[in-house]
Amino acid sequence: MRLRYLTAVVPFVGLLLLAACSSSSDSGLVDTGWVLDTMDGQPPVEGSTLTLSLTADEAAGSSGCNTFRGGYTTSGDTITFGDLASTMMACSDPLNAQETSYLGALDSATTFAVSGDQLTIQTGSGELVYSAA
């Protein structure tokens, strides 16, 4: 009976280890910080700074007026952001529009690439280009 238990547990533990290896920790993004240079070719609203910081299991940053945080995953060059919680401070119209676009772009993110000190995230409608913070 004990031998059957071990033969069932060993493959399960192997699957858990394999799943852990495919998390966001192997993406090269862990413990990095970025400042948005352009969103769909346009710079941020003057005087605002949009950021993205990534740990092993969490994305956080500023959308120019409010801050956000939530989960993300990577696999190869694909990236997916989970539900992002955001503060709800009142912002001016240009900042509100920018925030909506930025969080929407993260929500529709599909792939990423890091080249030197630049991160590019492809979205459903364009791209986000960051510099290392």
Phi, psi and chi 1 to 4 in degrees:
 res  aa     phi    psi   chi1   chi2   chi3   chi4
   1 MET       -  -41.7 -173.8   68.3  154.5      -
   2 ARG   -63.9  -38.3 -176.7  176.9  -81.9 -153.8
   3 LEU   -63.1  -41.2 -175.8   56.0      -      -
   4 ARG   -62.4  -40.3  -75.8 -173.9 -166.0  171.9
   5 TYR   -61.5  -46.1  174.9   74.3      -      -
   6 LEU   -63.6  -40.6  -74.9  175.3      -      -
   7 THR   -68.8  -25.1   58.3      -      -      -
   8 ALA   -81.3  -33.6      -      -      -      -
   9 VAL   -76.4  -40.8  169.9      -      -      -
  10 VAL   -58.1  -48.7  170.9      -      -      -
  11 PRO   -63.1  -36.2  -23.0   32.1      -      -
  12 PHE   -63.4  -44.4  178.5   72.3      -      -
  13 VAL   -62.8  -39.3  170.7      -      -      -
  14 GLY   -61.2  -40.6      -      -      -      -
  15 LEU   -65.4  -39.2  -73.5  173.9      -      -
  16 LEU   -62.5  -43.0  -73.5  177.1      -      -
  17 LEU   -64.7  -40.5  -70.0  173.1      -      -
  18 LEU   -63.5  -42.3 -176.9   60.1      -      -
  19 ALA   -63.7  -39.7      -      -      -      -
  20 ALA   -63.8  -34.2      -      -      -      -
  21 CYS   -71.6  -19.8  -69.1      -      -      -
  22 SER   -98.4   11.0   66.2      -      -      -
  23 SER   -76.2 -176.5   71.4      -      -      -
  24 SER   -67.8  -11.1   57.5      -      -      -
  25 SER   -68.7  -16.8   63.1      -      -      -
  26 ASP   -98.3   10.5   65.9   -5.9      -      -
  27 SER   -87.1  -12.3   66.9      -      -      -
  28 GLY    82.6    3.0      -      -      -      -
  29 LEU  -100.2  -11.3  -65.3  177.0      -      -
  30 VAL   -63.5  133.9  175.1      -      -      -
  31 ASP    59.9   43.2  -63.6  -31.5      -      -
  32 THR  -119.0  156.9   60.5      -      -      -
  33 GLY  -133.5  143.2      -      -      -      -
  34 TRP  -138.0  148.0  -53.4   93.0      -      -
  35 VAL  -118.7  128.1  176.0      -      -      -
  36 LEU   -67.2  126.8 -174.1   75.4      -      -
  37 ASP   -92.1  -48.6  -69.4  -28.7      -      -
  38 THR  -144.9  150.2   61.5      -      -      -
  39 MET  -126.0  113.4  179.5  168.0   45.4      -
  40 ASP    55.4   39.6  -60.9  -30.0      -      -
  41 GLY    83.2   -2.5      -      -      -      -
  42 GLN  -109.9  139.9  -60.6  -62.2  -47.7      -
  43 PRO   -72.6  162.1   27.2  -33.3      -      -
  44 PRO   -61.5  162.0  -21.6   31.9      -      -
  45 VAL   -55.1  135.2  170.9      -      -      -
  46 GLU   -53.1  132.9 -171.3  173.0  -26.7      -
  47 GLY    86.6   -3.4      -      -      -      -
  48 SER  -108.5  152.8   68.6      -      -      -
  49 THR  -128.0  125.2  -57.9      -      -      -
  50 LEU  -108.0  129.6  -74.2   75.6      -      -
  51 THR  -128.4  164.7   62.0      -      -      -
  52 LEU  -148.2  120.4  178.0   64.4      -      -
  53 SER  -118.1  138.1  -62.1      -      -      -
  54 LEU  -127.2  128.8  -58.8  162.3      -      -
  55 THR  -107.7 -168.8   65.2      -      -      -
  56 ALA   -62.2  -28.8      -      -      -      -
  57 ASP  -138.6    8.1   59.4   -5.1      -      -
  58 GLU  -141.7  141.1 -176.1  177.0   65.8      -
  59 ALA  -108.0  140.1      -      -      -      -
  60 ALA  -148.5  162.5      -      -      -      -
  61 GLY   169.0 -166.1      -      -      -      -
  62 SER  -120.6  137.4  170.5      -      -      -
  63 SER  -101.7   22.0   54.4      -      -      -
  64 GLY   100.9  -26.0      -      -      -      -
  65 CYS  -136.5  -50.4  177.7      -      -      -
  66 ASN  -105.0  164.1  -72.7  -71.4      -      -
  67 THR  -105.2  159.0   58.6      -      -      -
  68 PHE  -141.6  162.0   64.9   87.9      -      -
  69 ARG  -160.1  155.2   70.6  179.5   50.2 -112.4
  70 GLY   172.2 -176.5      -      -      -      -
  71 GLY   -87.4  164.3      -      -      -      -
  72 TYR  -153.9  157.5   79.4  101.6      -      -
  73 THR  -137.1  153.6   58.2      -      -      -
  74 THR  -131.6  154.7   60.9      -      -      -
  75 SER  -151.2  112.1  178.8      -      -      -
  76 GLY    63.3 -122.7      -      -      -      -
  77 ASP  -103.2   11.4   68.1  -15.0      -      -
  78 THR   -91.8  148.7   63.8      -      -      -
  79 ILE  -139.2  138.7 -171.5  165.9      -      -
  80 THR  -135.8  128.8  -55.7      -      -      -
  81 PHE   -97.6  137.0  -69.3   89.2      -      -
  82 GLY   -79.3 -166.2      -      -      -      -
  83 ASP   -62.0  126.8  -68.3  -28.4      -      -
  84 LEU  -102.4  121.9  -61.2  174.5      -      -
  85 ALA   -85.8  140.5      -      -      -      -
  86 SER  -133.1  148.4  176.4      -      -      -
  87 THR   -67.1  168.7   56.8      -      -      -
  88 MET  -129.6   44.8  -51.7 -111.4  -29.6      -
  89 MET   -71.7  148.2  -63.3 -173.1  -38.4      -
  90 ALA   -72.9  136.7      -      -      -      -
  91 CYS  -129.6  161.0  -50.4      -      -      -
  92 SER   -67.5  162.4   66.0      -      -      -
  93 ASP   -55.4  -46.0  -74.8  -22.1      -      -
  94 PRO   -62.4  -37.7  -18.4   26.7      -      -
  95 LEU   -70.9  -36.9  -68.7  177.4      -      -
  96 ASN   -61.1  -46.1  -84.1  -25.7      -      -
  97 ALA   -63.8  -42.6      -      -      -      -
  98 GLN   -62.7  -44.2  173.7  179.0  -99.6      -
  99 GLU   -61.1  -44.6  178.5  172.7   78.0      -
 100 THR   -60.5  -44.2  -60.9      -      -      -
 101 SER   -65.3  -43.8  -66.1      -      -      -
 102 TYR   -65.2  -50.9 -176.4   52.9      -      -
 103 LEU   -65.3  -34.7  -64.8  176.9      -      -
 104 GLY   -65.3  -38.6      -      -      -      -
 105 ALA   -64.9  -43.4      -      -      -      -
 106 LEU   -62.6  -39.3  -69.1  176.3      -      -
 107 ASP   -62.7  -31.9 -173.8   51.5      -      -
 108 SER  -101.0   14.4   69.1      -      -      -
 109 ALA   -59.4  141.1      -      -      -      -
 110 THR  -121.8  -49.8   55.7      -      -      -
 111 THR  -136.3  164.9   59.9      -      -      -
 112 PHE  -141.7  160.1   75.2   95.1      -      -
 113 ALA  -148.6  139.0      -      -      -      -
 114 VAL  -113.8  127.4  177.0      -      -      -
 115 SER  -134.2  108.2  178.1      -      -      -
 116 GLY    62.8 -123.4      -      -      -      -
 117 ASP  -101.4   26.2   67.4  -12.4      -      -
 118 GLN  -123.4  134.3 -170.2  172.7   65.0      -
 119 LEU  -113.2  130.7  166.4   65.8      -      -
 120 THR  -120.0  128.0  -57.6      -      -      -
 121 ILE  -115.8  121.3  -63.9  177.3      -      -
 122 GLN   -82.9  136.8  -64.0  -64.6  -39.2      -
 123 THR  -118.9  177.7   70.4      -      -      -
 124 GLY   -61.0  -24.5      -      -      -      -
 125 SER  -123.5   -1.2   62.5      -      -      -
 126 GLY   174.9 -137.6      -      -      -      -
 127 GLU  -150.9  155.0   68.2 -179.7   11.5      -
 128 LEU  -112.7  131.4  -55.1  170.7      -      -
 129 VAL  -121.0  124.8  179.4      -      -      -
 130 TYR  -119.0  157.1  -60.7   85.0      -      -
 131 SER  -110.7  151.7  -67.4      -      -      -
 132 ALA   -62.2  138.4      -      -      -      -
 133 ALA   -86.3      -      -      -      -      -
